[in-house]
Each structure stands twice: as structure tokens, then as C-alpha cells.
């Protein structure tokens, strides 16, 4: 069995075995606009996140600033209250980035979304970092997740990316892309001490809170490379996703949330070669 095929086998064991729970990043809001009461009810059942501000946005939309698992996020309710939208929202008539505009005003950032030249720069830097790699190593379609597996947000990022990989495996598109798991923090030297197959195995072990095997000088050095490079990526704080899938028309850097993973899943499903 080749290194890549064994990597896929391990990934299936961790992801398809059903031991990893789904990741949820719900939103909460007040009952002052259409749809907010229903949203409150749903989020109350989820018991996650809190609303910090509701404001009137363009064209009758209702803007919602939320704090989700210690991170701020921005979303919008449609005027009829039937849909809640988060992620990159753009006015197609004017070309204005609505998420960026209100993000800068209300939370002091672009809500964790970076596109264009900056996104390409981050993708190029991430391509040089040590990682556990799954998929077609020579593919031009790449996904990177930068995370600290010792923290709750890092664990959530890892679990969510494993679910994305499960989807791609089932759809048969995994053979047209590769996924890089780039760890940092106290577990990174241990994870990066193994071969690529072993790194994938150790990622699964972190989910189970098991840490067999030794930490080597090689792994410590690789972890140092990641630690030194991360401060130069100033556009978004880790954990984050780097998406470089030109065949799906998607390039960007995203903060970790359900909407980002859903967008990646939809885009990846369009890759057929």
C-alpha cells in the first residue's frame, strides 16, 4: 500500500467511522425583525453563541453581530426573514463587499474573510509549511487548515476539515485535490515528528486524546518553521482555512465557521478532473 493510499485509509478510519461529531457554529439574535424569533428559538435549542448587536443593513436586510465560541462573526437576515446568510456577501450591482463594510464598522475586521492578492500570498506561504497531507500531492486544488490541536477551536477546525474530507471521499473528488493539516502549538512537534502517514495517524490520536510515539528533533524543527511563519500571516487569526481551488473558482482565507466549510464543500463537489 502506498503512502498516499494508506493516508486515505487512515482518513476513512477517523472520518467515516462515525466517532467524530458534526461541527456547528449557530447564530443568535433578538426578535425585532422577521425571522429573528425563529432564529432565537433554534439557537436556544443549540445552546451556543450569543447576539451582541442587531442593526439595519442595506436593502432591508438585518445585520447581526454574534460572539460564537469566543470569536466574533457577522451575518444577515433577509428582509422576509426566511434566510440567514453568513460569509462573503456582495452587492452584485455595485460590487461592494457588504461583509467587509459592516465588519469594519461593527467588529473591526472583515469577519474573517480574505480574498484576492492577499489570499494568494497567504496560500503561497502556507504551501511551504510542514503538514500532514492527504490526497493528490501534485494537485492544483489545495485546502489548508491551520490549527492548534491542543485548543477547543483547533479541535473543532480539525474535526470540521475531516468531515469535509469525508464528503470529498464519498463524492470521488478527493483524488483531484489535496488537504494540508498544518498544526501549531504544543502538540505540533509530536505530530510533525512522524512520517506523513504517521502524522495523519497522530491527528486521529489527538481527537481521541491519545499521544503514542516520540517527539524528535526533526518534528521540533518543523514545528518551529510553522511557529515562525504564522506571525507574518496578519490578515486573519488562526485557526483558519486557506482555500486555493482554481478549478472550482474559489481562492480565499476564511475564519473557521460552518458557512465557510459549507462553501468549500459545495465548491469542491464541482471539481471533476
C-alpha positions as CSV (number, residue, x, y, z in Angstrom):
1,X,0.0,0.0,0.0
2,X,1.4,3.4,-1.0
3,X,1.9,6.2,1.5
4,X,-1.0,8.1,-0.2
5,X,-3.4,5.2,-0.2
6,X,-2.6,4.4,3.4
7,X,-3.2,8.0,4.2
8,X,-6.6,7.8,2.6
9,X,-7.2,4.5,4.6
10,X,-6.4,6.3,7.9
11,X,-8.6,9.2,7.0
12,X,-11.5,7.0,6.3
13,X,-11.0,5.3,9.6
14,X,-11.1,8.6,11.5
15,X,-13.8,10.3,9.5
16,X,-16.1,7.5,8.2
17,X,-16.1,5.6,11.5
18,X,-18.7,7.8,12.9
19,X,-16.7,8.7,16.1
20,X,-16.4,12.4,15.2
21,X,-19.4,14.7,15.9
22,X,-20.5,17.4,13.5
23,X,-19.3,20.9,14.0
24,X,-21.9,23.6,14.5
25,X,-21.5,27.4,14.6
26,X,-25.0,28.7,15.0
27,X,-26.1,32.3,15.4
28,X,-28.4,34.0,17.9
29,X,-30.4,37.2,17.5
30,X,-33.3,39.2,19.0
31,X,-36.9,39.2,17.9
32,X,-37.1,42.6,16.4
33,X,-37.2,41.7,12.7
34,X,-38.7,38.9,10.5
35,X,-37.1,35.6,11.2
36,X,-35.3,36.6,14.4
37,X,-37.8,34.9,16.7
38,X,-37.4,31.6,14.8
39,X,-33.6,32.1,14.8
40,X,-33.7,32.7,18.6
41,X,-35.7,29.5,19.1
42,X,-33.3,27.4,17.0
43,X,-30.2,28.8,18.7
44,X,-31.7,28.4,22.1
45,X,-32.0,24.7,21.4
46,X,-28.4,24.6,20.3
47,X,-27.2,26.5,23.4
48,X,-24.3,28.1,21.6
49,X,-23.3,31.7,20.8
50,X,-24.8,35.0,21.7
51,X,-26.0,38.1,19.9
52,X,-24.1,41.3,20.7
53,X,-25.7,43.7,18.2
54,X,-28.6,43.9,15.7
55,X,-28.5,46.7,13.1
56,X,-30.3,47.7,9.9
57,X,-28.3,46.9,6.8
58,X,-28.8,47.7,3.1
59,X,-31.9,46.9,1.2
60,X,-34.0,45.8,4.2
61,X,-31.5,43.2,5.4
62,X,-30.9,42.9,9.2
63,X,-27.3,42.7,10.3
64,X,-26.4,40.5,13.3
65,X,-23.1,40.6,15.2
66,X,-22.5,37.4,17.1
67,X,-20.0,36.0,19.5
68,X,-19.5,32.3,18.7
69,X,-17.2,30.2,20.9
70,X,-15.2,33.3,21.8
71,X,-15.0,34.6,18.2
72,X,-17.0,37.5,16.6
73,X,-18.9,36.8,13.4
74,X,-21.3,38.8,11.2
75,X,-24.4,37.6,9.4
76,X,-27.6,38.9,7.8
77,X,-31.3,38.0,7.8
78,X,-33.1,38.5,4.5
79,X,-35.9,41.1,4.5
80,X,-38.6,38.3,4.6
81,X,-36.8,36.6,7.5
82,X,-36.6,33.3,5.7
83,X,-32.9,33.0,5.4
84,X,-29.8,33.7,7.5
85,X,-26.7,34.4,5.5
86,X,-23.1,34.5,6.6
87,X,-19.7,34.5,4.8
88,X,-18.9,36.7,1.8
89,X,-21.9,38.8,1.0
90,X,-21.5,41.2,-2.0
91,X,-23.8,43.7,-3.8
92,X,-23.7,42.4,-7.3
93,X,-25.0,45.7,-8.8
94,X,-22.3,47.8,-7.2
95,X,-19.6,45.3,-6.5
96,X,-19.5,46.4,-2.9
97,X,-18.3,43.9,-0.3
98,X,-21.1,44.1,2.3
99,X,-19.5,41.8,4.8
100,X,-16.3,43.8,4.7
101,X,-18.1,47.2,5.0
102,X,-20.2,46.2,8.1
103,X,-17.4,44.1,9.5
104,X,-15.1,47.0,9.6
105,X,-17.8,49.2,11.2
106,X,-19.1,46.8,13.8
107,X,-16.4,44.3,14.7
108,X,-13.2,46.0,13.4
109,X,-12.5,43.3,10.8
110,X,-13.7,41.7,7.6
111,X,-15.3,38.9,9.6
112,X,-12.5,36.5,8.8
113,X,-12.7,36.6,5.0
114,X,-9.7,37.4,2.8
115,X,-9.8,37.2,-1.0
116,X,-7.7,38.5,-3.9
117,X,-4.0,39.2,-3.8
118,X,-3.7,38.8,0.0
119,X,-5.3,35.4,-0.1
120,X,-2.9,34.3,-2.8
121,X,0.0,35.5,-0.7
122,X,-1.2,33.5,2.3
123,X,-1.7,30.4,0.1
124,X,1.9,30.6,-1.2
125,X,3.3,30.9,2.4
126,X,1.2,28.0,3.6
127,X,2.3,25.8,0.8
128,X,5.8,25.9,2.3
129,X,4.8,24.9,5.8
130,X,5.2,21.3,7.2
131,X,1.9,19.5,7.3
132,X,0.1,16.2,7.2
133,X,-1.1,15.8,3.6
134,X,-4.0,13.8,2.3
135,X,-4.9,13.4,-1.4
136,X,-3.2,14.1,-4.7
137,X,0.1,15.9,-3.7
138,X,0.6,17.4,-7.2
139,X,-3.0,18.8,-7.5
140,X,-3.5,22.5,-8.1
141,X,-6.6,22.3,-5.9
142,X,-5.5,22.7,-2.3
143,X,-7.1,23.1,1.1
144,X,-5.1,24.0,4.2
145,X,-6.3,24.1,7.7
146,X,-4.0,25.9,10.2
147,X,-4.9,25.0,13.8
148,X,-3.7,24.3,17.3
149,X,-5.0,20.8,18.2
150,X,-4.4,21.5,21.9
151,X,-7.3,24.0,21.9
152,X,-11.0,23.7,21.5
153,X,-11.2,25.9,18.4
154,X,-8.3,23.9,16.9
155,X,-10.0,20.6,17.6
156,X,-13.2,22.0,16.0
157,X,-11.2,23.0,13.0
158,X,-9.6,19.6,12.7
159,X,-13.0,17.8,13.1
160,X,-14.7,20.0,10.6
161,X,-12.0,19.5,7.9
162,X,-12.2,15.7,8.5
163,X,-15.9,16.0,7.7
164,X,-15.1,17.9,4.5
165,X,-12.7,15.2,3.5
166,X,-15.3,12.6,4.2
167,X,-17.6,14.4,1.8
168,X,-15.0,14.6,-0.9
169,X,-14.1,10.9,-0.5
170,X,-17.7,9.9,-0.9
171,X,-18.1,12.2,-4.0
172,X,-14.9,10.9,-5.5
173,X,-13.4,14.3,-5.8
174,X,-10.7,13.8,-3.2
175,X,-8.5,12.3,-6.0
176,X,-8.4,15.7,-7.7
177,X,-7.2,17.7,-4.7
178,X,-5.0,17.6,-1.6
179,X,-5.6,18.7,2.0
180,X,-2.9,20.0,4.3
181,X,-3.3,19.8,8.0
182,X,-0.9,22.4,9.4
183,X,-0.6,22.1,13.2
184,X,0.9,24.6,15.6
185,X,1.2,24.8,19.4
186,X,2.3,22.3,22.0
187,X,1.3,19.2,20.1
188,X,2.8,20.3,16.8
189,X,6.4,18.9,17.4
190,X,4.9,15.5,18.3
191,X,2.6,15.4,15.3
192,X,5.3,16.5,12.9
193,X,7.8,14.0,14.3
194,X,6.3,11.2,12.2
195,X,6.2,10.4,8.5
196,X,3.3,11.8,6.5
197,X,1.3,8.6,7.2
198,X,2.2,8.8,10.8
199,X,1.2,12.5,11.0
200,X,-2.2,11.6,9.8
201,X,-2.4,8.8,12.3
202,X,-1.4,11.2,15.1
203,X,-4.0,13.7,14.1
204,X,-6.6,11.0,14.7
205,X,-4.9,10.2,18.1
206,X,-5.3,13.9,19.2
207,X,-9.1,13.6,18.6
208,X,-9.0,10.5,21.0
209,X,-6.6,12.3,23.4
210,X,-4.0,9.7,22.9
211,X,-0.4,10.5,22.3
212,X,1.8,7.4,21.5
213,X,5.2,7.8,20.0
214,X,8.2,10.0,20.5
215,X,8.9,13.7,19.7
216,X,12.0,14.1,17.5
217,X,14.4,16.9,16.7
218,X,13.0,16.8,13.2
219,X,9.5,17.3,14.4
220,X,10.6,20.1,16.7
221,X,12.3,21.9,13.9
222,X,9.3,21.5,11.6
223,X,7.0,22.9,14.3
224,X,9.5,25.8,14.7
225,X,9.1,26.6,11.0
226,X,5.3,26.9,11.4
227,X,5.6,29.0,14.6
228,X,8.0,31.4,12.9
229,X,5.8,31.8,9.7
230,X,2.4,32.3,11.4
231,X,3.1,35.8,12.7
232,X,3.6,37.0,9.2
233,X,0.1,36.0,8.2
234,X,-1.7,39.0,9.7
235,X,-4.9,39.0,7.7
236,X,-6.8,36.6,9.9
237,X,-6.1,34.9,13.2
238,X,-5.7,31.1,13.5
239,X,-7.3,28.7,13.3
240,X,-8.2,29.4,9.7
241,X,-8.8,27.8,6.3
242,X,-6.8,28.5,3.2
243,X,-8.7,27.6,0.0
244,X,-6.9,27.5,-3.3
245,X,-9.2,25.6,-5.7
246,X,-8.9,27.3,-9.1
247,X,-10.8,24.6,-10.9
248,X,-13.8,25.4,-8.6
249,X,-13.2,29.2,-8.9
250,X,-12.5,29.6,-5.2
251,X,-9.5,31.2,-3.6
252,X,-9.6,32.8,-0.2
253,X,-8.7,32.7,3.5
254,X,-11.6,32.0,5.9
255,X,-12.1,32.1,9.7
256,X,-13.4,28.8,11.0
257,X,-17.2,28.6,10.8
258,X,-19.9,26.4,9.4
259,X,-20.6,28.7,6.4
260,X,-17.0,28.5,5.3
261,X,-17.0,24.7,5.4
262,X,-20.3,24.5,3.6
263,X,-19.0,26.8,0.8
264,X,-15.9,24.7,0.4
265,X,-17.9,21.5,0.3
266,X,-20.1,22.9,-2.5
267,X,-17.1,24.2,-4.4
268,X,-15.1,21.0,-4.1
269,X,-18.0,19.0,-5.4
270,X,-17.7,20.8,-8.8
271,X,-14.1,19.5,-9.4
272,X,-14.2,16.6,-11.8
273,X,-10.6,16.4,-13.1
